[in-house]
Structure formats: structure tokens, C-alpha cells
Amino acid sequence: MHTILGAGGPIANALTTELTKANETIRLVSRKPIATSNPNVSWVKADLLNEAELFAAAEGSKVIYLCAGLVYDAKIWQEQWPVIIQNVINLTKRTGARLIFFDNVYMYGLVNGPMKEDTPYHPCSLKGKVRAKVAEQLMNEAKAGKINVTIARAADFYGADSMNSFFDMMVLDKFAKKGKAQWIGNPNTLHSFTYIEDAAKALLLLGQTPDSGNQIWHLPTAAPLKGKAFIEMAAKIYETKAQYLTINKLMLRLVGLFKKVVAGTVEMYYQYDHDYHFDSTKFEKAFNFKPTAYDDGILKLSKTMYKKQN
């Protein structure tokens, strides 16, 4: 049985789709109900902060995917991630299941050059410090032979079934509605985006490959482009003008006074005014996987999730 902790989010939903295609038995675990008509998919209510509920929900698991997303607030991350990770480590020991943790790149901090699996951790944000501790704790348990864990990292993603991606929300959705795009930070710097379908397919491959355990993998992601190039590419596909506004750090701070989610973005601003180059060569070579080209991903989204409006 493949169990998804933190079900209901965009990556968990995409992974559920891939696991369903692969005919796997799936257990969805979350606090909020998830309706399913597929006999191979079941939902169980559990709070990841509650160890007893977690143990009951994930009993019989063969592979456990931790895809939880917490409220975008550093204080909540500092309070809740250590509890969740310890509970999941205990669960992994109890079940003997493989653990695959869907992670981000915050622990690397500001990197001069490509981010790779062996890039040292130098977090320059509170949320980055939390993620560094989480990753170190998991890998220390793996090195001690106590659990089998795979850390799967992605860049900022796009193609989500929610407004959780700034590229989806500020560029694709705007162009779909014939509006003006927005870009956080410097549009002349490089940025990487992971297509969420690629991330889900890659997680499935990791789940089906026991030898991939006890190491870090960067999920398949196309080579970075400058922000301007993304905007121009999207505008061409949406057959609209490549008009956009740039959002600087001061503007984020001001909006953050009224919206906590935006306030949580301020400390991550370094990702938007410097090159953000995510390298997934290791995964691409090991699994012979070619990431979806940006124009192909955007074209598909322009016909589906962010369909052009007349």
C-alpha cells in the first residue's frame, strides 16, 4: 500500500493520479475529507501532529510519501515541523515502510551557481533553517540504518490544481484572463520551475525503485530561463502582449501587513532577485527522464487548467 501523508495538496493530488494509473493501492491521509470513487483509493482522517492517529491511519504501508504543506508562516513551521518529522520517523520505524519526503530548496539558501544534491546547507531564512534541520534529522536516521528515506526536492513548481504557484497565479492565470502579468523580483535573473506532472511521475519512480533510498534526489526540471523569457513565452502561447508589473521587496512587505501568506514570502525574496538554478541531472540520467519543456507545459495548461478566456 502506498500512503500519502498530507493528501489534498497539489503535489499529493498529482501523485495520486500517477499511482492510480500504476494500479497501486492508495491510502490518503489528511485532516479534511477527500472524496474518492476508486476502489483502490481510500481516505483516513489523521492529524500529522497526533502520533496515535498517524499510526492508525498508515498501518500496513509499504511506501509512505510525506507531502504535507503547512501554513506559510515561519513560527508555525518552527513549532510544527519538528513534531511532524519525529512522528513520521517513528511511523517509518514501526511500519518498516520506505519514506519519501517531498522537499523544497530553502535549506540551500542563496547559491551562486546551480543547486545540486550535494550543495551545502546555508539557509538564510527562518523557514530554510527549519528545512535544513528536518533534512539533517532524516538523513542521520538513514545513515544510522534506522529508516529508509528518500528526500525528493523540487524547485518552485507550476501546473498546480490550486493557486499555490506564483507562476500559475501571477503569469498564466493573468494571461488566461487577458490581464497583465506580475513578476516577483528581478525579471532579468534566471529561475527554475518544476512541472508538477513531472514531479509526480518522478515520485512514483522513486517509490517503485528501492535502490533509490537513503539519498537525495532533485526531481526532473527543465533548465532555467530569465523571468522575461518566461513571460514572453507565456504571452506568445496565450496570444497576448507580454505586459507585466514587477513586485519588489517593499511592495511585498506592504501587502504582507494585510496578508500573512505574502508576509511569509518576504524572507524568501533572495530567490527572486538572484539566479535560482535548480539542477536535476542526477535524476535525469539515473531514470532516463527528460523534463517537460516549458513551452510544452504552458501550452498544455493554456488548454486545461488555465484555459484561455474569450
N, C-alpha and C positions, 0 to 999 in steps of 0.2 A: 504494500500500500504506500502511495505517495501522499504525504501530508503537507499542506501549505498553511503555515502559521502567518496570520496577518492577511487572511484572504479578503478579497473585495477591492483591493487597490489595483492600480493599472498593471503593474508587473505580475501580480498574482493572477489577475484575470487572463492576461495573455498566456501565462504559464499553464493555467487550467485548460485553455484551448488546445495548447500543444500536447499536454498529457492526455487529453481526451482523444485527439487524433491518433495517439500512440496506443490507444486502448488500455490505458493504465487505470487501476482503481485509485480514486482520489478522495481524500478527506480534506474538506475545507474547514479551517478553524478561525473563528473571529468572534467578536462581541456582538456584531449586528447580523441578523439572519440573512442568508443567501439562498434564494430560491433556485432549485435545480430539478429538471425533469429527467436527467440522465441517470439510469440505474447504477452506473459506475461512479457517480459523484454523490457524496453525502456531506452534510454540513453539521458541525457540532459547535455549540457555543462554549467559549472559554476566554478568559482574560489572561493574557500572557504574563501579567503581574502576579497571577494566582497559580502557584505551582501545582496544587492538587487538581484544579480544573484542567490545567495543561496536561498533566499525566493521564487523566481520564480521557481527554479528547484525542490524544495521539497514540494511544495503546495500539500495538500491532504495526507500527510504522516501519517501513523498510528504508525509505528516504524521506528526510524532513527538510523542507525549504523554509527558511526564515525570510519572509518578505514584508515584514512589518514596517509601517511608516508612522512615526509619531508626530504630534503637533509640532510645527516648525518653530520651536522655542527652546533656546539653549538650556534654560533652567529645567524644563521638563525632560530634556534629553539627559541632563546630568543626574536627575533623580530616577528616571525610569529605565534607561538602557542597561545600567549595571544589574538591576533586578531581573530584567527580561533575559539577559545573556546568561546569568547564573542559572536561572530556571531552565533555559533551553539546554545548557551544558548538562545539568542534572538529568534532564529528559533523555538526552542522547546517550548518556551512560546507562540509564535504566532500560531503554529500548534496544540499545546496540545498533540503532539506525545510523546511516550516514547523514551528516548535516551539511546542507548547502546554504550559505549565508549570502543573500543579495546585498551588496555593499556599495558605497559610493567612493569618492576620491578625496574627501575632506581631510583625511589624515596626512596626505602628502603636503598640504599647504601650497605655497607659491613655488612652482617648479620652473626652472629655466631649462626648457627643452621638453622632450616627451616624457609623460608619466608611464612607467613600466612597472611590472610586478615587483621588481627589486628596488624601486625608488624608495629612499629612506623616508621615514615619517618625520615631518617638521611642521606640524599643524600650526596655523596662525589664526585660528578661530576657536571659540569655546566648543562649538559642535565638532570641529575637527579633532580636538583633544579627546572628546568622548569617543569618537570613532576609532582613534588610534588605540586607546585602552581596550576597547572591545576586540579589535583585531589581534592585538598582542595577547590578550587573555585566551582567545580561541586557539591561536597557533601554539601557545605554550602548552595547552592541554593536548594538542595533537602531537607535539614533539615528545611529550611525556608518555605517549601511547595510550592516553585515556579515552580519546574520542577520535572519530574520523570526520574531519571537517574540510570543506572546500569553501574558500572565500571567492565569490564571483563579483567582480566590480564592473560598474558601467559608468560612462560619462553622463552628463545631462542627457535625458532621453527625449524622444519625440514620438508622436503617434500614439499617445496615451488615450484611453477612453474617458479621460477627465481633463480638467484644466490644470494638471499638475506640472506641465512642461511650459517653460517660458516661451519656447519657440512655437509650440502649438498655440498658446494663448495670445502672444503678442505679435506673431507674424502670420501664421497660417489662418487662424480664425479671423483676424482683421482683414486679410486679403480676400477671404471667402465672402466676407460681408461688404466688399468693395470699400473698405476703410483704409486708414493709414497705419502702417506697421509701427511697432515700437522695438527698440533695442536697448538692452541694459549695457552700460559701459561703452567701451571704445569699439566701433564697428570696423576698425582697421586692424584689429588683433584677430588671431586665429582662435577658432573654437571647434570642439568636437561634440557631436551628438550621436547617441546610440539609438538606433531604430528599435522600438520596443519589441517588434516581432522577432528581430534578430536576437535580442536579449533572451526572450522566452525560449526560442529554439536552442540557444546555447545552454541555458539552464537544463533543458531536457537532456541534451547530450551529456552534460556533466553528471546528471542523475543516473544516466544509463551506463556510465563509464567509471567503475570502481577505482581504476588506477589513477583517476584524476584527483583523488582525495589528498588531504593534508598538504595543500598548496594553494597559492593564489592565482586566479585567472582573470585577465581583463577580457570582458565579453566583446565579441566582434563589433567593430566600429570603423566606419569609413574615415579616411584621412581628413584632418581638419581643414576648414576654409575660413576666410575672413568673414566677419559679420555682414559686410556689404555684399559679398558674393552670395551668401545665403538669401539675403533679401532680394537681390536681383534675380536669382534662380527661382525663388517662390513667386515673384511678381510675374515672370515670364510664363510660368505654368498656370497661374491664375488669370493671365491676360489682363493685367492691371499695371498701373505705374508703380515703380519701385520707390514710393514715398515712405518716409519713416521719421520718427522722432527718436532722439537718444535720451535715455534716462540716466542721469548722473547720481553720484552718491548722496548729494544733498537732497535731491528730489526723493530718493528712497527714504531718507531719514524723515522728511516731512510727511510723506504718505504713511510711514511707519508709526507715526504718532497716533494714527487712527486705525491702522490695520496691523495686527500683531504678526501676521504671516509675512508681510512686507518688511516689518521691522527686523525679522529674523534673517532677511536677505542682506542687510547692510554689512554684517561682518564677513559675508562671502563675496563682497564686491571685487576683491582682488582677482576673482576668477573671470571677471568681465572687462577689466582694464589691462590685463596681461594675456599673453598667449596661453591657451588652455589646450594642450596637445595630448590626447589620450591614445596610447599605443596598444594595439591588441594583436601584434604579430605572433606572439606565443600561441594564442588560441587558434588563429587563422591557420598556422602551419600544422599544429597538432591534429586539428579536426578537418583540415582541408575545407575551410569555411570562408566564403567570400562575403564580406558585409554588403548589405544593400546600399547601392549608390544613393546619394542624397536626392538627386533628381527623380529617381525611381520611387523612393519612399514618399516624397512630396506629391508626385503625380498620383500615386495611389490614394493618398489622404485627400487630395482635391476631388476625388470621385466617391469618397466614402465618408469618413469621419468629419472632415472639414470641407464639405461639398460646396462648390461654387454656387452662390445665390444669384438669381437673375435680378 
